[in-house]
Every structure is written in structure tokens, then in C-alpha cells.
Amino acid sequence: MQEIEADASQSIIRVPSGNASSMFDMIAYDDTGRFLFIPHETPFGAGVSRHDIANRTTVVLFQGDRGGALDPPVWANDYGAFDPARYTPAGTLFLGEEWTAEGRIIEVMNPMAAPADIQIRELQSIANVAHEGINFSKQFDNTIYYIDEWNSGSLYKFVMTTPGDYTQGQTFVLAVTAFDGNAADLWNDPSNENAVRTGAATWVAITDASGNPLTAADPFRNGPTNDPRENADTRGGRVAADEVNGTPYGRPEDMVVTALANGNEVLYIAITSERTILSVEILDDVNVNVGILATADTPKNVGYPATTGVLNSPDNLALQANGNVYIIEDAPNNSDIGGDIWFVRDIDNDGIAESLDHFMSLQVDGAESTGMIFNPANANEFVVAVQHPDSTDLANVPEGFGDAVWMFDLTNVVPPPAAQ
């Protein structure tokens, strides 16, 4: 950060609010592995910065006008809490609003252009929810999966009318067949306490093939991320999912898309409040099976020295080119460790982990690790964002520079010896 701000030709987003300013989150690589796109999870004035790894330079591609800080907030030209960043198969960039602003997906049409030439648009075809996990199917070239990061959060898919055209298509929400709770309630409310939320499930349409709503609620309504049981203005995707009995989960956050040993596509989804990694096996274009990859009770470091680490808040997920899955925690296990990352050991690739191996901890006071992603051009290299460390808490360090991105290379790492 110091290097960037000392160079007049560089820039990065800083929106001081509370004790933080830059709030790096779920980083995206371009296909060549040279550029990083860093979304900023600031409550207003959010945008995206592009870092050129080869030249060690960073520029702001765009950011909002901070109208969201007004009372009442004005979001027409402002954005809030960009959490996911996803480089698309079309060479564009998705950014999604999570806990502030209006639940929009903003697409950067030309993310490799000079900042003055950047073009963006709001995708009116993706339902408005608290966006975090959003990813593309590997089996179906017309399908995007995404989630609502909420304690009654649902899982969605968008099927494009024309593959590669993200502006028109049909939207569905996942409904577990045996679920007999209340979809509008939180996952752990009494109404859902004993409800079945795994097993056979189907995708239920909330729009027609042209994107017209089939529900009374408009899934594409902009709004705050509040509780629809108490507010009439909340984001439309949340209310539409409740109408069709979309199964609720406890803060589903990030997801990766890969394949099981049987060849079926599978979505792994971090369910933070439930300390669970869900598996959603895609059987066909309608039917799925919902299972569990790992939980806080999954055995740790099987066959290796024990760990004192605890899986207490799984948030982000990372996928290596060889299919390995990593779990990144939302919060530190305590203030002087910070940022546990776990390796999921699923030897037979059946979607059920035999062990969670304690891969690393950032050990940065007060920080959470986020945005772990492997370089698409080098399967041994990955980056992790170090978010809101104590060392840059603006309340205690007024000139603190903000978050960081760390790069790791596994090429010469020697595996630990097995337990004796």
C-alpha cells in the first residue's frame, strides 16, 4: 500500500469507514495469471482495483461516488460491499454487492482496458441477493450458480437463453424435496430446527425462460439486505425464493464448482453459520442431491500430528487445478492466530471428506484470510487477502494503509512426515 500511494501513476480504493478503509475481498485472476482484480468491501464508494503482478503496479478501474453515505443513501452511481469478483468465460468481470447497497451484480465489460475507458453495466438478469459465491458451471455452458449470504439463504442458478449472453435467461432456486420447515425463517429458528435440508432436491423456477417473474415478488428488485419478514423493501431474490419454498441455509458464502469421481458436477458451498461445507451434486438439469463434504466435526489431520485448530467459520473456498479444495475461515480462531486455511482430504472423491488438514494460519493479529485463489497459469501458486488486520485499524493507527495480498508458491514445499 505504501508503494502504491507513493507513486502518482498508481491508485487504489480507500474509503475510510469505522476502523477500515480498503477491505480487500474475493480476488480474481485473469486467464493469463498476470493480473489480479481486487474487489473492495467498503460500505459505500466500493469498486475494483487491478494489480499487474509483472510490473508491480495497481490502478483503480472504477468506484462509486459515495452517495451511499448520504442520509437517505443514493445508490444510483454508488456501490457497496463488493465481495465476489469473478473473471468470466467471456473475459468480463463480475462484482457482487453483499451486505450494503442493493444486491446488484455489476459487470465490467472490458476489465483489461485503461481506467478512463472502463465500461460497466448492472446485470438485470441476476436476482438481487446478498452476493458472495457466484460461479460458472463446467458441465453446462449456459449456467451460472450463486447464493444469498443470509441466515435464511438460498441457492440459485441462472440458465442463459444464449450461452455467453449474461443478460437474459431463466432463474431457479434450490428446494430440498423433504424440507418441511418455513423457508422464510432462519435456518436455526424453531420452525426449521428439525427440518430436513439434505437429500433429493430440485431446481424450482422463479422466472420464465425470458426472465419474467413467476413469483409475486420481483426477484430483480433492488433493496437493502434486511429481513423480509419485517421489511417490505428487501432485495427481491430473497422474497421470491421464500415464495417457492427455497430451502434456507445458515449464511451460505463462497462456492467452487468441480466434478466427483462418478463424473457428475458438484458445487461445494461454505455454510458459515452451520460450520459446514455443503455438496450439491448435479444429477441433470432439474434434479440434484444435497450432501455434506465436511463439518466442524470432520476428523482433523488424520495420520499426521494433531492440530489445535477448529473449523469455526468456513467462508471462502479455493479450488486447485488438480481438484483439491481448500476452506478459508471467515474469522480468526483467536486474535493472535488469524486466518486458518484447511485442506479437504477426499481421497476417493465421493464428496465426503475423510480429513480436514490444517494447511496454514496467517497469524496476523485480528485479520481474517479471504480471497484465496490459485493462479490459472501455475497450479502451485496462490494468493490470499489479509483483511482488516489490527496493525491497520484506523482507530488505533490513523495512517494505517489497509489490507494486503500475500502470494505463496508450493513448488518446493516438502510435505510433513506422517504421525509416528
C-alpha positions as CSV (number, residue, x, y, z in Angstrom):
1,M,0.0,0.0,0.0
2,Q,2.8,2.4,0.8
3,E,4.5,1.7,-2.5
4,I,1.2,2.3,-4.4
5,E,0.3,5.5,-2.7
6,A,3.9,6.9,-3.1
7,D,3.6,6.6,-6.9
8,A,1.4,9.2,-8.6
9,S,0.8,6.8,-11.5
10,Q,-0.8,4.3,-9.3
11,S,-4.0,4.3,-7.2
12,I,-6.1,2.0,-5.0
13,I,-9.5,2.4,-3.4
14,R,-9.6,3.8,0.2
15,V,-12.9,4.7,1.8
16,P,-12.2,5.2,5.5
17,S,-15.2,4.0,7.4
18,G,-15.0,2.9,11.0
19,N,-11.7,1.1,11.6
20,A,-11.0,0.0,8.0
21,S,-10.6,1.5,4.6
22,S,-9.6,-0.8,1.6
23,M,-11.3,-4.1,2.6
24,F,-9.8,-6.4,0.0
25,D,-12.1,-9.4,-0.5
26,M,-12.5,-12.3,-3.1
27,I,-9.8,-11.7,-5.6
28,A,-10.0,-12.8,-9.2
29,Y,-7.2,-13.6,-11.7
30,D,-7.4,-13.0,-15.4
31,D,-6.8,-16.1,-17.6
32,T,-3.1,-15.4,-18.1
33,G,-2.4,-15.3,-14.3
34,R,-0.7,-11.8,-14.7
35,F,-3.4,-9.6,-13.3
36,L,-5.3,-9.6,-10.0
37,F,-8.7,-7.9,-9.7
38,I,-9.3,-6.8,-6.1
39,P,-12.9,-6.0,-5.1
40,H,-13.3,-3.6,-2.2
41,E,-15.9,-4.5,0.5
42,T,-16.3,-0.9,1.7
43,P,-19.8,0.1,2.9
44,F,-20.0,2.8,0.2
45,G,-17.7,4.0,-2.6
46,A,-16.9,0.4,-3.5
47,G,-15.1,-0.5,-6.7
48,V,-12.3,-2.7,-8.0
49,S,-8.6,-2.3,-8.3
50,R,-6.4,-4.1,-10.9
51,H,-2.9,-5.2,-9.9
52,D,-0.3,-6.0,-12.6
53,I,1.9,-8.7,-11.0
54,A,4.7,-8.4,-13.6
55,N,5.1,-4.6,-13.3
56,R,4.1,-4.3,-9.6
57,T,1.6,-1.6,-10.4
58,T,-2.0,-1.0,-9.3
59,V,-4.8,1.1,-10.7
60,V,-8.5,1.7,-9.8
61,L,-10.8,0.6,-12.6
62,F,-13.9,2.3,-11.2
63,Q,-15.5,3.1,-7.9
64,G,-18.8,4.6,-6.7
65,D,-19.4,8.3,-5.9
66,R,-20.1,7.6,-2.2
67,G,-23.7,8.6,-2.5
68,G,-24.4,5.6,-0.3
69,A,-23.1,7.5,2.7
70,L,-25.9,10.1,2.4
71,D,-29.0,10.1,4.5
72,P,-31.0,8.6,2.9
73,P,-28.4,6.8,0.7
74,V,-28.4,7.3,-3.0
75,W,-27.1,4.3,-4.9
76,A,-27.7,5.4,-8.5
77,N,-23.9,5.9,-9.0
78,D,-22.6,4.3,-6.0
79,Y,-21.8,0.7,-5.0
80,G,-21.4,-1.1,-1.6
81,A,-19.6,-4.1,-0.2
82,F,-18.2,-5.7,-3.3
83,D,-17.4,-9.2,-2.1
84,P,-17.2,-11.6,-5.0
85,A,-15.1,-10.9,-8.1
86,R,-15.3,-13.5,-10.8
87,Y,-13.5,-13.4,-14.2
88,T,-16.0,-14.7,-16.7
89,P,-15.5,-17.1,-19.6
90,A,-16.4,-14.1,-21.8
91,G,-13.4,-12.1,-20.5
92,T,-15.5,-9.8,-18.4
93,L,-15.6,-9.3,-14.7
94,F,-18.5,-9.8,-12.2
95,L,-18.6,-7.9,-9.0
96,G,-21.4,-8.5,-6.5
97,E,-22.8,-6.4,-3.6
98,E,-23.1,-8.2,-0.3
99,W,-24.2,-6.5,2.9
100,T,-24.7,-2.9,1.8
101,A,-26.1,-1.2,-1.3
102,E,-28.8,-3.0,-3.4
103,G,-27.7,-6.6,-4.1
104,R,-26.6,-6.0,-7.7
105,I,-24.2,-7.8,-9.9
106,I,-22.1,-5.3,-11.8
107,E,-20.3,-6.5,-14.9
108,V,-17.0,-4.8,-16.1
109,M,-17.2,-5.2,-19.8
110,N,-13.5,-4.5,-20.6
111,P,-11.5,-5.2,-17.4
112,M,-8.2,-5.0,-19.3
113,A,-8.8,-1.5,-20.6
114,A,-7.3,1.7,-19.3
115,P,-9.3,3.1,-16.3
116,A,-10.6,6.0,-18.4
117,D,-12.1,3.5,-20.9
118,I,-13.7,1.1,-18.5
119,Q,-17.4,0.3,-19.2
120,I,-19.7,-1.3,-16.7
121,R,-23.4,-2.4,-16.5
122,E,-25.8,-3.8,-14.0
123,L,-27.0,-7.3,-14.8
124,Q,-30.7,-7.1,-14.5
125,S,-30.9,-10.9,-15.1
126,I,-29.3,-12.0,-11.9
127,A,-31.6,-11.9,-8.8
128,N,-30.8,-9.3,-6.2
129,V,-29.5,-11.0,-3.0
130,A,-26.5,-10.6,-0.7
131,H,-24.0,-11.9,-3.2
132,E,-20.9,-13.8,-2.3
133,G,-20.4,-17.1,-4.0
134,I,-21.0,-16.9,-7.8
135,N,-19.5,-19.3,-10.3
136,F,-19.9,-20.9,-13.7
137,S,-20.9,-24.5,-14.4
138,K,-18.2,-26.6,-16.0
139,Q,-20.7,-29.1,-17.4
140,F,-23.3,-26.7,-18.8
141,D,-22.0,-23.7,-20.9
142,N,-25.2,-21.8,-20.2
143,T,-25.4,-22.0,-16.4
144,I,-24.3,-19.7,-13.5
145,Y,-24.7,-20.7,-9.9
146,Y,-24.9,-18.2,-7.0
147,I,-26.1,-17.8,-3.4
148,D,-27.7,-15.4,-0.9
149,E,-25.4,-14.8,2.1
150,W,-28.1,-14.7,4.7
151,N,-29.2,-16.8,7.7
152,S,-32.1,-18.0,5.6
153,G,-30.0,-18.0,2.4
154,S,-31.0,-19.9,-0.7
155,L,-29.0,-21.3,-3.6
156,Y,-29.8,-20.2,-7.2
157,K,-29.0,-20.9,-10.8
158,F,-29.3,-18.8,-13.9
159,V,-29.7,-20.6,-17.3
160,M,-28.8,-18.3,-20.1
161,T,-31.0,-18.2,-23.2
162,T,-27.8,-18.0,-25.3
163,P,-24.6,-19.3,-23.8
164,G,-22.2,-16.4,-23.2
165,D,-25.0,-13.8,-23.0
166,Y,-25.5,-13.0,-19.4
167,T,-28.4,-10.6,-19.9
168,Q,-31.3,-13.0,-20.5
169,G,-32.3,-16.3,-19.2
170,Q,-34.3,-18.3,-16.5
171,T,-33.7,-18.2,-12.8
172,F,-34.2,-21.1,-10.4
173,V,-33.9,-21.7,-6.6
174,L,-32.9,-25.0,-4.9
175,A,-35.7,-26.8,-3.0
176,V,-34.9,-30.0,-1.0
177,T,-37.8,-32.4,-1.5
178,A,-38.2,-33.5,2.1
179,F,-37.8,-29.9,3.6
180,D,-40.9,-29.3,5.7
181,G,-39.9,-26.2,7.6
182,N,-40.6,-22.5,6.9
183,A,-38.4,-21.2,4.0
184,A,-38.8,-17.6,5.2
185,D,-37.4,-18.3,8.7
186,L,-33.8,-18.5,9.7
187,W,-32.1,-21.9,9.3
188,N,-32.0,-22.4,13.1
189,D,-35.4,-21.0,14.1
190,P,-37.7,-23.5,15.8
191,S,-39.7,-23.9,12.6
192,N,-36.6,-25.3,10.9
193,E,-34.9,-26.9,13.8
194,N,-35.7,-30.5,12.7
195,A,-36.4,-29.8,9.1
196,V,-34.5,-31.9,6.5
197,R,-32.3,-29.8,4.3
198,T,-30.2,-32.5,2.6
199,G,-31.0,-35.3,0.2
200,A,-33.0,-35.2,-3.1
201,A,-33.7,-31.7,-4.4
202,T,-34.9,-29.9,-7.5
203,W,-34.4,-26.5,-9.1
204,V,-37.7,-24.6,-9.0
205,A,-38.3,-21.8,-11.4
206,I,-38.9,-18.3,-10.2
207,T,-38.9,-16.7,-13.7
208,D,-39.9,-18.0,-17.1
209,A,-37.4,-18.6,-19.9
210,S,-37.4,-15.0,-20.8
211,G,-36.7,-13.8,-17.3
212,N,-40.2,-12.6,-16.4
213,P,-41.0,-13.3,-12.7
214,L,-43.3,-16.2,-11.9
215,T,-43.5,-15.1,-8.3
216,A,-45.4,-12.2,-6.8
217,A,-42.1,-10.7,-5.6
218,D,-39.9,-9.4,-8.3
219,P,-36.6,-11.3,-7.9
220,F,-34.7,-8.4,-9.5
221,R,-35.9,-5.7,-7.2
222,N,-33.1,-3.6,-5.7
223,G,-33.1,-3.1,-2.0
224,P,-31.2,-3.5,1.3
225,T,-30.2,-6.8,2.7
226,N,-32.7,-7.0,5.5
227,D,-35.2,-9.5,6.8
228,P,-38.3,-9.8,4.5
229,R,-40.4,-10.9,7.4
230,E,-40.1,-7.5,8.9
231,N,-39.4,-5.2,5.9
232,A,-41.2,-4.6,2.6
233,D,-38.2,-3.2,0.8
234,T,-35.7,-6.1,1.0
235,R,-33.9,-7.5,-2.1
236,G,-36.3,-9.3,-4.4
237,G,-34.4,-12.6,-4.8
238,R,-34.7,-13.4,-1.1
239,V,-38.5,-12.9,-1.1
240,A,-39.0,-14.8,-4.4
241,A,-37.1,-17.8,-3.0
242,D,-39.3,-17.9,0.1
243,E,-42.4,-17.9,-2.1
244,V,-41.4,-21.2,-3.8
245,N,-40.1,-22.9,-0.6
246,G,-36.4,-22.5,-1.4
247,T,-34.5,-24.3,1.2
248,P,-32.8,-22.0,3.8
249,Y,-29.2,-22.4,4.9
250,G,-27.1,-20.5,7.5
251,R,-25.1,-17.9,5.6
252,P,-24.0,-19.7,2.5
253,E,-21.0,-17.8,1.3
254,D,-18.4,-18.9,-1.3
255,M,-18.6,-21.8,-3.7
256,V,-16.4,-23.8,-6.1
257,V,-17.6,-26.0,-9.0
258,T,-15.8,-29.3,-9.8
259,A,-16.6,-32.9,-10.5
260,L,-17.0,-36.1,-8.4
261,A,-15.4,-39.4,-9.3
262,N,-18.6,-40.5,-10.9
263,G,-18.3,-37.6,-13.4
264,N,-21.2,-35.6,-12.0
265,E,-20.7,-31.9,-11.5
266,V,-20.7,-30.8,-7.8
267,L,-21.0,-27.5,-6.0
268,Y,-19.1,-27.2,-2.7
269,I,-20.6,-24.3,-0.7
270,A,-19.3,-22.9,2.6
271,I,-22.2,-22.5,5.1
272,T,-20.6,-20.3,7.7
273,S,-23.2,-20.2,10.4
274,E,-23.6,-24.0,10.3
275,R,-19.8,-24.7,10.2
276,T,-20.5,-26.9,7.2
277,I,-19.3,-27.4,3.6
278,L,-22.3,-28.5,1.6
279,S,-22.1,-30.6,-1.5
280,V,-24.7,-30.2,-4.2
281,E,-24.3,-33.0,-6.8
282,I,-25.9,-32.1,-10.2
283,L,-27.8,-35.2,-11.5
284,D,-29.4,-33.5,-14.5
285,D,-30.8,-30.0,-15.4
286,V,-33.6,-30.4,-12.8
287,N,-32.5,-32.9,-10.1
288,V,-29.7,-32.6,-7.6
289,N,-28.6,-34.4,-4.4
290,V,-27.6,-32.3,-1.4
291,G,-25.0,-33.8,0.9
292,I,-22.2,-32.7,3.3
293,L,-18.5,-32.5,2.3
294,A,-17.2,-31.6,5.8
295,T,-18.3,-30.1,9.1
296,A,-16.6,-28.9,12.3
297,D,-16.8,-32.5,13.4
298,T,-14.9,-33.9,10.5
299,P,-11.6,-35.6,11.8
300,K,-8.6,-33.3,11.6
301,N,-5.1,-34.2,10.4
302,V,-5.8,-37.9,10.2
303,G,-2.5,-39.8,10.1
304,Y,-0.5,-36.6,10.9
305,P,0.4,-34.7,14.1
306,A,-2.7,-33.2,15.7
307,T,-3.8,-29.6,15.4
308,T,-5.5,-27.3,18.0
309,G,-7.2,-25.5,15.1
310,V,-11.0,-25.5,15.0
311,L,-13.2,-25.1,11.9
312,N,-15.5,-22.4,13.4
313,S,-16.5,-20.1,10.5
314,P,-15.9,-21.5,6.9
315,D,-16.2,-18.7,4.4
316,N,-14.2,-18.8,1.2
317,L,-13.3,-21.9,-0.8
318,A,-10.4,-22.3,-3.2
319,L,-10.1,-25.0,-6.0
320,Q,-6.7,-26.1,-7.3
321,A,-6.3,-27.3,-10.9
322,N,-5.9,-30.9,-9.7
323,G,-9.3,-30.8,-7.9
324,N,-8.0,-30.1,-4.4
325,V,-10.4,-28.0,-2.3
326,Y,-9.3,-25.5,0.4
327,I,-11.5,-23.9,3.1
328,I,-10.7,-20.4,4.3
329,E,-12.1,-19.2,7.6
330,D,-14.2,-16.0,8.0
331,A,-12.7,-15.0,11.3
332,P,-9.6,-15.9,13.4
333,N,-9.9,-18.7,16.0
334,N,-8.4,-16.1,18.3
335,S,-6.9,-12.7,17.9
336,D,-3.3,-13.8,17.7
337,I,-3.7,-16.6,15.2
338,G,-6.0,-15.3,12.5
339,G,-6.9,-16.8,9.2
340,D,-7.0,-20.6,9.3
341,I,-6.9,-22.4,6.0
342,W,-7.8,-26.1,5.7
343,F,-7.1,-28.7,3.0
344,V,-10.0,-31.0,2.3
345,R,-8.8,-34.6,2.0
346,D,-11.3,-36.5,0.0
347,I,-9.2,-39.4,-1.3
348,D,-11.9,-41.3,-3.2
349,N,-13.5,-38.0,-4.5
350,D,-17.0,-39.1,-3.4
351,G,-17.9,-35.7,-1.9
352,I,-17.3,-36.7,1.7
353,A,-14.0,-35.7,3.3
354,E,-12.0,-38.2,5.3
355,S,-10.0,-35.5,7.0
356,L,-9.6,-31.7,7.3
357,D,-5.9,-31.0,7.3
358,H,-4.7,-27.8,8.9
359,F,-2.9,-26.2,5.9
360,M,-1.8,-22.9,7.3
361,S,-2.7,-19.9,9.5
362,L,-1.9,-16.3,8.6
363,Q,-1.1,-15.5,12.2
364,V,-1.8,-11.8,11.7
365,D,-3.5,-10.3,14.7
366,G,-7.1,-9.6,14.2
367,A,-7.1,-10.5,10.5
368,E,-9.2,-12.9,8.5
369,S,-7.9,-14.6,5.4
370,T,-10.1,-14.2,2.3
371,G,-10.0,-14.4,-1.5
372,M,-7.6,-17.4,-1.7
373,I,-7.4,-18.3,-5.4
374,F,-4.9,-20.3,-7.4
375,N,-3.1,-18.8,-10.4
376,P,-4.7,-20.3,-13.5
377,A,-1.3,-20.4,-15.2
378,N,0.5,-22.0,-12.2
379,A,-1.3,-24.6,-10.1
380,N,1.4,-24.3,-7.3
381,E,0.9,-20.5,-6.8
382,F,-1.9,-18.8,-4.9
383,V,-2.8,-15.5,-3.3
384,V,-4.7,-14.7,-0.1
385,A,-6.0,-11.4,1.0
386,V,-5.2,-10.3,4.6
387,Q,-8.3,-8.3,5.6
388,H,-8.6,-5.7,8.4
389,P,-5.5,-6.6,10.5
390,D,-5.1,-4.9,13.8
391,S,-2.0,-3.2,12.5
392,T,-4.0,-1.1,10.2
393,D,-7.0,-0.5,12.5
394,L,-7.7,3.2,11.7
395,A,-9.0,3.8,15.2
396,N,-5.5,2.9,16.6
397,V,-3.3,3.6,13.6
398,P,-4.8,6.7,11.9
399,E,-2.3,6.4,9.0
400,G,-2.8,2.7,8.6
401,F,-2.7,1.7,4.9
402,G,-5.3,-1.1,5.0
403,D,-5.3,-4.7,3.8
404,A,-2.7,-6.7,2.0
405,V,-2.4,-9.5,-0.6
406,W,0.1,-12.3,0.1
407,M,1.4,-14.6,-2.7
408,F,2.5,-18.2,-1.9
409,D,4.4,-20.8,-4.0
410,L,4.1,-24.5,-3.2
411,T,6.7,-25.7,-5.7
412,N,9.4,-26.5,-3.2
413,V,7.2,-27.3,-0.1
414,V,8.1,-30.6,1.5
415,P,5.0,-32.5,2.9
416,P,5.1,-33.1,6.7
417,P,6.0,-36.5,7.9
418,A,3.2,-38.8,9.0
419,A,2.5,-39.3,12.6
420,Q,4.5,-42.0,14.3
